[in-house]
Structures are given as C-alpha cells and as structure tokens.
Amino acid sequence: MEWPACLDEYEKLVIRMNTPRVVVDNAVCSTATLVKVDSARKHGILLEAVQVLTDLNLSIKKAYISSDGRWFMDVFHVTDQNGNKLTDDRVISYIEQSLGTIHNVRSKGFDGLTALELTGTDRLGLLSEVFAVLGDLQCNVVESKVWTHNGRIAALIYVKDCESGSSIEDSQKINIIEGRLRNLLKGDNDIRSAKTTVSMAVTHTERRLHQMMFADRDYERKSVVAPNHESPVVTVQNWVERGYSVVNVQCKDRTKLLFDVVCTLTDMQYVVFHATINTAGDRAYLEFYIRHSDGTPISSEAERQRVIQCLQAAIERRASEGVRLELCAADKPGLLAEVTRTFRENCLNVTRAEISTTHGTAFNVFYVTDEMGQVADSKIIESVREKIGLSNLKVKELPLIYHQKVERDEPAVGVGGAVLFSLGSLVRRNLYNLGLIRSYS
C-alpha cells in the first residue's frame, strides 16, 4: 500500500488497524472456497460482509463468527449456485476488494431513477394494477423487487419519466403517483396500513424490503392461505452466566438465508458476538450469541417471542412459493403491465418478483401460484407462455445447491435441545475454524 506523504506513522497504523484483512483460499477445503475476514469491530459489519457474498448469489455452506472485544473475525465456506468452488479470478478479486473496504461500503446507487416504496394488502392481480397505473402516468419501470408474506405485499420500484428518461422531479406528478398508488393499495379494507412513498434514502434494496415488512408488522399477521413450505424452527434462551441470549434456527437451506437472519437481528439493534452456521443436505442450522447494542441480553418473555416471530418472518419472506418463470424480452412501454395482466387473467398470483432492465432488454423473474396459493396447473402455465411467447417466458427450476454430508466430527446442533457451550470453548472453536490456532481441544 502506498501512503500519502502527509501521513505520519501513527495515522498509518490507525488505517492498517481499520482496514479489513481478507483472504480467499481454495486450498484448505475440497468442497468450498474459504473467505476469511478480520477487522476492527463496528455495529453492522457482519451484515455488510454477508451482503457482499450474497449479492453475488453465493451459497454460504458454513460460517464461523467471533467478534468479542474490539476485533471481528470470521470465515465463510462458500460455493456458487451449483455447489462448485470459486474459480473465476474476477469474482475472487471482487470479493477481496469489496470485503477489504466494507467499513466504507455503499449501497448500489440508482442515479437518475425515482424510488417508490409500496406496502399494503396483497391480492390477486395487484401487481398488474400497479404496473398499469405507472404506465398510464408515463413512468418506465427500470428495476423492482416485490415480496409477499402473510397476506401483505412490499415493493421497491425504481422508475424514470418516459419523456425525459430521467428521475421524476415534478412534485405535482410525484403527488399524483403517490395518490393513485395509495388508493390502489387501500382496496376496500386496508385504509390505515397501505403506504406509498417516494424514497430519497439509498439503502440496500433487500434490506429495505425487510425493514418495510417489519414496519408493516407482517410477523404478527396470519397467512391467508396454507403455506407450502415448512415453517422455520427458532428458539431463544438466555445464558445468564455469560450475559448472552442464544438464538438457534433450523430450517430448509437456501441462498441468502444468512443475510435475511443477520439483517433482521441487526435492524432490531442486536449485536452478534459469536455464531456458527452449518448445512447438511438441504437443512441449515444457525446459532447466534447476541446482546442488545447496550450489552444486555433479551430481558422478557414478550421480547423473546418477538425475536422468534421476526426471524421466522424474515426467513419466510424469501421462501420461493410457486413456479419460477423467467421473462427475457426487448423492453417496451407497458411490457410489465401486459405480462402481469396475462397472469391475472389466468388466475396466477405473483408471490415474488425481480425486475431488471439492461441495455434495452428486460430480464424479469416471477414466482407464481394459483389464486389459492397452491401449485399452479401446468396447463395454465403453458397457456400463459403461449400468450406471452414461448421463447420469451420460460419455466425455470430453482438453482441447484449441492450439499455434502456434514463431517462426522462436526455434528449439527439440534434446535430442540441446544447445548450452551462454555464461552471459552466456543471462542477456541471459532479461533480454530478461523485458522488462528491449531487446536480447540
């Protein structure tokens, strides 16, 4: 590292201490790439590190986290979506550079776009109506992410003005957009909780969606349809002697699972001091030792139940309900309204959506179910594909994540009978897994 001539030795030392050290290692493990990070600790640094990895759609198969005192150390075992080690030098270089600057991490910018935040009661065809209104108001949707959970919907939609091709600056037009969408989201029975705002803050999109659904209190609501997925099992108990609350999570494994859990804990103002993440087959086992940001553990039964509810909701929001449909087509005005209207006319409900546009090409992903939240009939799916275009709309399976059996000397910790290890043993284990000591026995 080259230093400016004006820096003295003390300033150089401070910079070294606050610059994360990152090692990407393909030699240690035969089944995964190890990513090691150690840095001065600050609130939210774990979330920032996990965000870098999950934004690349990497699968975190194992992780060991330790951040007592003023230092943060962790190691992630990662693979690509097909279960392979990372071999692309560009990806490895990006990870090293991004994790090496996480103290200065900035969310992806959307310069020249206007961000719309929507929350309300979900219903069949709602997304079609939203995109139709935006089209009618001469708003071009460039990017968007939409989540649904427990009968609620949250959407972040990035638009630009069709005429100017830039963000919408006219306050009168913004008021009209907000009013039209708010009335749409209210429907007949959601007068109080429906919200539509133009956001000026730059926040990681998926973190913002979690915040929006948390503020909407989706975790307190009941699903209007029977879920097709297994509910995650979450337990919370206090380790009084050490002043920690211990959170155990057991659920089906998927990409971005760790991000969703850590994001929720961070935004609820909890600090993760130690954690162990493991996967076996299609199962994930996560254990966190947490405290409030003021250093105290969870203090009441009501708070404990709230943490359980919020973590279950965070995991379920991204659970892939339905058939995954991918649309790749030349972008044009009204494309989204046309496609989602076809879904609605065939009683297909969109449970999650990811919209993106690059160089005039729209690449959109939709997860759809029937109107009762069950698996859609294959004949209806094919009929919809014929109407939209067989070459444009394709049925895609979920990305395959290969999992190897957990090593016999590392049994997964069951949630029901979680064992509270002594702090010394836990720290030694994490230091061993970080490669900083030779043995933790």
N, C-alpha and C positions, 0 to 999 in steps of 0.2 A: 504493500500500500504506500503510495506517495503522499507526503504530508505537505500542506501549505507552509511556507517559510515562517509565517507569523505564529504558528503553534509552538508552545513550549512543551516540555516533556510531560508535565502533569496533564495538560489538555489531551495529549496523545494517549496517555494512559486511560483517561476517562472514556475516550472514544473507543479504545480497544475493549474496555470492560463492558460497554453498552452495545457493542456490535455483536450480534449473534454469530456463533461459530456453527457451521453447517457441514456435515459430512454425508455424502451419498455413497453407500457401499454395496456393491453387488457380489462381493467375495464371501461374506460371512455366512449367508443363508442361501440354501439351494433353491428355495421356492419363492423368495420375495426379496425385494430391494430394501435395504435398511436406510432410513433417513434419520440422522442424529442431529439434534439441535440443543445447544446450551447457550444461555444468555442471562443477563440481569433480568430479574422478575419484575413484571408490572401487570396490573389488572388487565385481563383480556388477551394476554399474549398467547395463551394456549389456543383460544378461538382463532386468532389470526394465523397461527401455524397450521391448524387443521383446515382453515379456509383455503389456504394456498394449495393444499393437496387435493381437497375435494373439488375445487374449481377445475382441476384437471381430470375430474371423474376417475380418480384413482380409488382403488379399494384398500382400505386400511384393515389388514387382517389381524394385526396385533399392535399394541402400543403400551409403552410403559412411561409414566409421567411422574416426575418428582420435582417439587418446587418449594421446599421448605427454606426458611431464611430469605436471603435476597437473591437466590440463584434458581434458575429454571433449567431443568434437564429432561429431555425425553427422547425416545426412539420410536419410530413408526416402521412397521413391516408393511410395505405397500406393493401392490401389483396393478397392472392395467385391468380393464374390464373383463378381459378374457383369462385372467389369472396368471399372466406372464410377468416376469421381471421387467424392469425398465431398461431398455437398451438404446433408446434414441438419445443421442448426446444433447440435442436441443432441449428436450424435456428435462433432462438431468441438470443442464446449465440453468434453465429457467427456475427450477426448484431451488438450486443453490443461491441464485441471485435474489429470488423473492423472499426466501426464508432469511437470508442474510440482511434484509432490510425491513423486517416485519415491525420494528419499532417505528418505522415511518410509513407503514402500509396505508394505502389509499384505495378506496373502493373504485370500481370501474366507473369512469365518468360517462355521462350521456349528454355531451355538449351538443347544443342545437336541438335538443328534444325537451318536451314538457312531460313531466311525470304525473300520472293520475293514480291516486290510491282509492280503491273501492272496497267496501265491506258491506255485507248485507245477508239476507236470507237467500240460500240457493234454491233454484227451481229449474225445471226442465226448460231449456231454450233461453235462459237468462243471458248467457254469453252471446248468443246470436243477436239478442235485442241490444246489448251494449255495443257490439261492433256496428250494428245498423245505425244506431244513433250517432256514433263517432263518424261514420261515413257520411251521414246526412249533414253533419256540421263541418265537413271538409277537413277532417282530421285523419291523417295517414298513420296507422299503427306500425311502428318500426320494430319494437320489441315488447314482449309482455310475458309475465308468468302469472298463472292462476292456480290457486289451491282451493279445495273444498274440504270441509270436515264438520261432522255433526250438524249437517243442515245449513252450514254457514259457508260463505264464499269470501275470499280475499284475492284481490288482483292488483298488480302493479302494471300499468300500461304506459309505455313511452310513445308519445305521438309527436308529429310535426304538422305544421299547416300545409295543406295541399298546394296552395297558391304560392307561398313564399319558399317552401321547402325548408323552413327553419322552425325554431320553437315558437310557441304562441305567446305573444307579448301583450296583446289587446286584453285589458282587464274585463271589458264588457263581454267579449267572447268567452273568456275563462269562466265568468259567472254563469253564462248561458250553458256551457258544457257541464259545469258542476250541478246546476239546477236540473237539467234534463236527466242526467245520470242518477241523481239522488232520487228523483221521482220514480225512476225505473226500478231502483233497488228497494224502495219502500214497499212496492207492491200494495197489497191490501192489509197486511198485518205486521209491518216492520217499520212503523213510523219513527220510533225512537232510535233504533240501533243502526239503521242504514247510514253510511257515511261516504261522502265523496269529497276528496280534497286534491288540490294541486300541490305537490310536494316540491320544496326547494332544496331540501337536505339531500346530501349524497350518502347513501347507506347501501351496503351490500344487499342486493335485491332479495335474496332468500332470507337473510337475517331480518330484513324489513317485513317480509311476509309473516315470519314468526311473531314479530312484535305486533303487527296489525291483528293477527288472530288471537294473540294473548290479550291485547287490549279489548277485543271483542268478547273475551271470556268464553271462547268456544269450548274450553276444557270443562266448563260447568254444564254444558248442554248435552242432550242425549241425541244419538243418531236417529234420523227419521226412518232409516232402513237398516235391516240386519247386515252388519259388516261381513265381508267375505274373507277377512283376514283374522288371524289370531291376535288377540289383544296382548300388548307387551306386559310383562310382569315386572313391577317396580316395587322395591321395598326400601324403607328408610329407617335406620335406627341410630341412636346416639352412642358413641364410645366415650363415656363420661370421663374416664381416666385420662384420655388424651385430648379431650375437647374437640373431637371431630363428630360430624354426622356422616354416616356411611351409607351411600346410595348404591344399590345393586339393581341392574337392569338385565333382563333376559328376554330376548325377542328374536324374530327372524332377522338374519343379516341382510344388509343391502348397502349400496353405496350411499355416502353422505349421512349415514346413521350417526357417527360420532359427532359430526358437525351439528346435527339437529339437537343432540343432547347437550353438548357443551355450550351451544348458542343459548339455549334456554336457561341453563344454570347461570351463565354469565349475565344475561339480561335480568335475571331475578336477583342479581347482586350477591351471588355466591362465588367463592374462590375455590378452585380445585387445587389442593396441595399434593395429593398423590392419586394415581389412577392406574388401573390395569385393564386392558381391553384384549379380549381373546375371541376367536371364532373357531367353531368346529362344525364341519358340514355346512348347513345353511343356518346355523344358530350363532348368535352373538351374546357374549357375556361381558358386561361392563361394570366396573366397580370404582367408585369415586369417594375420596375422603375430602369433605368440604367443610367450610365455615362461611359465615357471613363476612362481608368485607370489613366489618369491625372486629373480626377474630372470634366471634361467638358461634356456637353450633345452633342447630334448629331448637327452638325453645318451647314449642307447644304442639299438641296433637293436631290442632287445626292447621298449623303451618306444615306439619309433616304430610297431612293428607293433600294439601295444596301442591306441594312439591311432586307427590305421586301423580296427581291429576295432570299437572302441567307437563311432566315428562312423558306420560302416556300420550297426551295430545300432540306433543311435538313429534313423536315417533310416527303417529298415525297420519298426520297431515300429508306426509310424502309417501305413504303406503300406496303402491300402484294399483288402484282399483280399476279393473276393466281391461279392455283390449287396447293395446298401444297402436295408434295409427300415425304414420308419418306422411306429411304432405310436403312435396318439393315441387315448386312450380314458379314460373315467372310471376313476379309481383305485379299487381294491378289494383287500381282503386276498387274497393268493395269485395276483394277476394275473401277476406276473413268472414265478412257478413254472409257471403254466398255459401261458403263451406259449412259454417256453423248453422245456417238456416237449413241446409240439407240434413244435418244431424238431427235438428229439432223436428223436422217434418217426418223423419223416420224413427222418432221416439228414442233417439240416442242422447244420453245425458253426458256432458263433459265433466269429468271429476277432477281433471288436472290438465293444464295446457302450458306449453312453452313455445313462444312465438319469437322468431328472429328473421331479420332480413339482411342479406349481404349482397352488395353489387347487383341489385335488381332481382335477386332470387329469394323467394320466401321459403324458409325451412321451418315447418311447424310440427309439433308433436302434441297429440291429443290422446288422453286416456278416456275411453267411453264405456258406459254400461247401458243397460236398458233403463226405462223410466223408473223401475222399482229397485235399481241399484244392483241388479244381478247381471251375470254374464250375458252380453248381447248375442242374439241369434246370428250365426254365421251367414245365413242367407240375407239377413238385413245388412250386414257389413258388406257383403259382396254387391248388393244392390246400390248401396251408397257409393262404393268405389266406382261402379259403372257410371253413376251420375256425375261424379266429380272428375273421373278419369283414372282408369286402371293404372296408367303409368305414373300418375301424379300422387295418388293416395295408396299407400302400401301398408299392409299389416306387418308389424314387427314384433318379434318376441323380445322379452326383457333381456338386457345384456347378461351374458353368462359369466358368473363369478365362480371360479373353481376354488374349492376349499380342500386342503389336505387335513388328515386326521391330526388332532392335537397330540403333541408328543406325550408319551406315557408319563414322563416325569413332570408334566405340566397339566394336571387335571383341571378342567373348568370348574369354577366355583359356582355351585348352585345357588339360586336366589333364596329359596325357601329356608335353607339352613346356613346362611352366610356366616363365615367364621371371621371374627375380628382379630386379625393378626396383631402382634405387638408392633409398635411403631418402629422399633429398631429392626425387626425382621423385615418389615415392609420396605424401609429405606434401603437396607442392604440388598434386598431382592431387586429393587429398581436400579440401584447403582450397578449391580451385576449385569442386568439386562441392558443398561446403558453402556456397558463395556468399560466402566471406570474401576471396577475391582475384579479380581479373578474368581472369587467365590463368595456366595452369600450364606454358606452353611455355618 
